[in-house]
């Protein structure tokens, strides 16, 4: 089983860019993305519903940047909060990149699922991504530039028992990404997504049984989960000028067998 590669050094791919990352607190893909963006020279703005974790995340990122990053508490299921987040994030300088990372998992068979559980997953994972994508487009289209990167999942393509709500939401994120890309393209705005397979972190371990995670690891070609920063690397690429001819794409960040 191959070991994870060494942590990458900076290539300054996002120098002079202002980047907003939602759901950026804690130890998941969002925080890894915010950290990698900062390491790549971006002026990073982070947001999260959990104010305590958000403050801790900002403190960690401040060690990589020249100044303390702007940290905005926001519940992305609330339109007023989303409007306030974008307004604060763009005080003094417009956003070049928006990374929509918020998502809510649920492992439950459809026959046992309630409407409230279904709606909660779709509201956080799909509708909140729509809210933030919509607001980003409203601001980026008049400027004639901007990049949006959404976090989807390979579960949007693949069948897995107990994942109906999450799979439907992530498949929706893929479709939303493609449609938004066609709306943004005439105005110089790019919209893409990543679709990770498995990137184990403490929050994921809290919502999925250990035996399920072990089984999923066995499906990976490398027989290991991705590091969260490996997913973040793909997001950095899509956020950078190196992906300038890409829009409406969903990049699989996976070593999983079909």
N, C-alpha and C positions, 0 to 999 in steps of 0.2 A: 504494500500500500504506500503510494508516494506521500511524502510529507508536504505540508503546505509550503509554497514558495516563500522567499524572504519578502518582508514588507517593502513596498516600492519606495524609491526616492522620488523627489519632486522633479518635474520637468516644466513647471510653471505654465501648465496648459490653460489655466484660468486667470492669468494675470490681468488686472484692471477690470475684472467682471464682478458684478454684485449678484450674489446667489442667495435665494431663499430656499431653505429646506424645512418642510413641515414634518411633524412627528420626529424631531431630531434629538430628543432626550433619551438617555438610557444607553443600552449596549447593543442596539439593533442596527439594521441597515441605515436608518436615518442618521444616527450619530456618526457611523462610519463614513457616510457620505459627506456630512458637514465637515468632519475632520479632514478627509481627503481633499475637499474643495479648498479648505483653508491652506493645506499644505501645497496645493497647486496655485496659490497666489490669489485666490478669490477673497473679496470682501464678503464674509458670510453673515447672513441673518438666519437665526434659527427660531423655530416655533414648536410649541408642544402644549398639550392640555395640562400636563402635570408640572406645576410651577417649581416645585422643589427640585425635581430631576432636571428641569430646564436650566435652572440656575447652576447646578452642578456641571451640566454639559457645557454651558458657556464658559465656566471657569477652566475646564480642561482644554477647550479650544483656544482660549486666550493665551495659553502657553505656547501655541504654535503661531499665532498672529501677532502683529505689532500692537494691536489694541483689543479691548474686550469686545466680543461680538454682540451685536444687538440681539436680544432674546425677548421674544414676544409671546406671552401666554395666549393660546387660541384653541377654541373648540371648533374644529372644522365642520362639525355638523350644524353649526349655528351661522347663518348668513351674516348677521351683524358682526360676529367675531371675525369672520373672513374678511369683510370689508375693512374693519379696523386694522387687522394684521397687514393687509396690503398698503393701507394708507401710512402706517407707521414704518413699514419696511422701505417705503419710497420717499420718506422725508429727506429732502436734500439730494437724492440720487436715485434714478430709476433702476429697476431690477433688469438684469440681463438674462437671468436664468431662474426658473421656478422648478423645484423638485417636489413632486407630490408623493409623499411616502406613507401617509396615514392609512392604516388598515386594521381590521378586526377579524380575527380567526374564530372559527367554531368547528368542533368535531362532533357531529351529531347526525344520526340518520334522519332522513326526511320524515319518516313516520312518527318520530318522536319530537320533531321540531315545532315550536310555536311560531305564530305570525310575528310576535314581538322579537324573537331571536333572529328570524330571517331578516326582518326590517332593520334591526340593529347592525347586522353585518353589512347589508347593502348601503345603509346610510353612511357609515364610516368609510367603507372601502371603495364604493362606487360614487355615490351621490356627493360626498365630500370632495372627491377628486374632480368631479364635474364642477362644483362650486369654485374651486381654486383655479381650475383650467379656464373657466369662463371669465373670472376676474382678471387673470393674467392676460388673456386674449384682449379683453376690453382695454387694457393699458398698453399692451405691446403693439397691437395692430396700428393704432394711430402713429406710432413711432417708426413703423416699418422695420422692426427688428425684434428679436427675442427668441428664447429657447425654453421649452417646457419638457420636462422628463417625468414620466409617470412610472410608478412601481407596480407592476402587475405580478404574475406568477405563472409558472408552467402548468399549474393546476387549472388554468383557464383553457388549456388545450387537452389535458389528460383526464381520464376518468379515475376517480378515487372515491370509494364508499365513505360516507360520513362527511363529505366536503361539498355538498350541494350548494349551500349558501355562499361559501367562500369562492368556489369555482365559478359560480354564476356572476359574482361581483367582479372577480378578476378578468373573466372573459369580457364583461362589460367595459372594464378599463381599457382592454385592448381595442374594442370597437370604438369607444370614445376617443382614444388616441388617434386612430386612423381618420375618423370624421373631422376632429378638430384640426388635424394636420392639413386637410384639404381646404379648410376655411382660413387657416393661417398662411398657407403657402403664397397666395397672391400678394401678401403684405410683408413677406420676408420673415415670417415667424415659423419656426420649426417645432414640431411636437412628435416625440418618440417615447418609447417605453422599454423597460427591461423586464424580463420574466425569469426571476431566479427559480431554481428548483429547491434547494435546501441550504440554508445558511443558519446553522444552529447558534442561538444566543440565549441568555438567561430568560428573556421574556417568552420566547418560543417554547422553552422547556416547561414553562408554567402552564401552557394551554394544550400541550400534546403529551400523551403518555410516553414514557421512556421507550417502551417496546415498539411503539409506532415510529419513533425517531430512528431507532436502531434498524428497523426494517427498511426505512427510506434511505438510510446511509448505504445499505447493501445494494440498492438499485443504482447507485452512482458508480460510474466507470472508475473513478479514482478511489472508491471505497472510503471516502471521507466527505464531510459536509464542506461547502464553500466557507471560507472566511468572509465575514461581513464586508471587509474592505475589498475583497475580490469582486463582489457585486458593486460596491461603490466605484471601483475602477471603471466599470462599464458605464455607469452613470456619468462619471467625469468625462469620459470620451464623448458621450452624446451631448453633454453640456458644452464641450469645447468646439473650436473652429475646425478641428480635425474631422468632424462629422458634418461638414457644411452642406453636403449634397444628400443628406439623409433626412427624411421626414415621413411620418406615418408608419415607421418601422417598429417592430417589437423584437428586441434582441434577447434570445434565450441565453441566460447565464447559468449553464447547466452542464453536467456530465452524465445526466440520467439516461438510461436506456429507454427507447420508445415503449 
